[in-house]
């Protein structure tokens, strides 16, 4: 791919070639940016498990197979993972929005990603992601 960029950036004689070159360079940079952003969204489920035990377990049942949370209003993580259509992206969005019945816990992006990755490990076998 390193050989392609000098060819793409080489001066063209026709205006149409210049426009095409700009489009191709924009596509290359877009793909690189999106790939990097997707890689950053991946969380560490082991770190998420430890974080859930230290921060979330006050209210939620956080271990696999636990369905009774300390706070009856807080869903268990196993239940959340089993919700139809639950995805890691949906979890990350859910974790960054405030909820009326939740304390205002501020998680970093990495912490949200780690907790989402952990919750996704609780998804029942055979469930569609």
N, C-alpha and C positions, 0 to 999 in steps of 0.2 A: 504494500500500500504506500510505502514511502516513495516509491518510484512514480506513483500516479500524480502526486501533488505538484512536482515541478512541471509535468506535462500540462496539468490543468491550469497552472498559473502562468504558463508561457503566453506571451503577447500574441493575440490573434489579429488577423487583418480585417475580418468581417465583424460588423457590430453584432450580428446574431451569435457569432462564436463567443463574444465577450459576455453576452447575456447568459448563454448556456454555461459558460465557465463559472459565472457568479452563482448560478443556480446549483451547479454541481458542488462547489465549495460550500455553499450554505447547507446542502444536504449532508455532506461529510461532517461538518461541524455539529449539525443537529443530531446526527446518529451518535456521535461521540458524546455529546452532552446528555442525551437521553439514556445511553448505556451507563454513563457514570451515575446519573440520578437513580436509576433502577438498582444499581449495585449498592448505593448508599441506603436504600430502603430496607435491605436485608437486615434482620436482627439476629442476635445471638440468643437462642432459646435457653441455654444454660444460665446466662446472665439474667435473662428475663425471669427465670424461675426463682433465682435468689432475690431479685428485686421485688417480685410479687410476694414472696414470703415475708420480706421486711416491711413493705409499704402497703400492699393491698390486702393482706390477710387479716388486718384489723376488722374489715367489713366483709370481704369475700372469702368463700371457700376456694382456695387456689390450687389445690392438688388434684391430680387426675382421679376421677371417680367420686370426689367429694361434691355433694349436691346441697348440703345444708350450710349456708353461710352464717357467720356470727351475727350479721345484721340481716334479718329476714327480708329486708327490702333490697338487698344487694344480691344480684344473681351470681351463682357459682361460675367459676371460669370454665368448668366442664360444660355447663349449660350454655354459656355464651358461645363456646366453640361449636356446639351442636346446632345452633340456630341455623335454619335453612338459609343458604346463600352467604353465610359468613365467610369473609375473606380477610387476608392479612391487611389489605388496603382499607377495608371497612373498619377494621379494628384500630388502625392507626388514626383514622379520622375521628372515630368515636372517642379515642383516648385524648385527643387534643381539644375536644369541645367540652365545655362545662356541663354538668348534669345537676339539676336542682337538689337531688338527694345525696350527692357526693360532696365530700370536703374538697376544697380548692387545692388539690395537689398539683404542683407544677412539675411536669416531667419534661426532660430534654427530648429532642428528636430521637437520639440513640436509645434512650430509656423506653420511649413509646415503641420503637421498632423491636427492641428486645422483648418487651412484654407481649406485643402482638405475635412475635415468633413463638414465644412460649405457649400462649393460648392456642395457637394453631396446632401445636403438638398434641393438644388434648382433643382434637377433632376425632370423632369416632371413625373407626376403620370403615372404609367403603363410602364415606360421605364425599359428596362432590365439593370441590373447592371452587 
